[in-house]
Amino acid sequence: MPSCFENNQDAITSSRDRKYLDFLDILLSAKDDDGHGLTDLEIRDEVDTFLFAGHDTISSGLTWMFYCLAKYPEHQKKVQEELDEILKDRRSNTVEWYDIFSLLHLPPLLTLFLSFSIIVLSSHNYKQ
């Protein structure tokens, strides 16, 4: 079966001239020590891992964080007060990217819970 990428050699070559390569460009231009590129299956597996593995970790971490906020209402209250303060003069309830720098309680909680979930999930997968 022919590779779906074999006729795109010009596109691969021109992508090397750009300042930044995207993820697919890197996979398409990757070569092993013998000069062989990745097969279509290997490229698909890499893309699947990149797209889907991170989603599981993040969703588990956020679920754990929300559980802990529900279990410890004093921390939930601090986060709610902080968000209420940021949003008090706005027409919408949208938190903007620049608002993150004003938050004192939520970013450390996110970092803590996401780091914790990565460690727990990694050790759980390792034991299986």
Helices and strands as residue ranges (DSSP letters): G 6-8, H 9-15, H 23-29, H 40-48, I 49-53, H 54-71, H 73-87, G 97-102, H 106-127
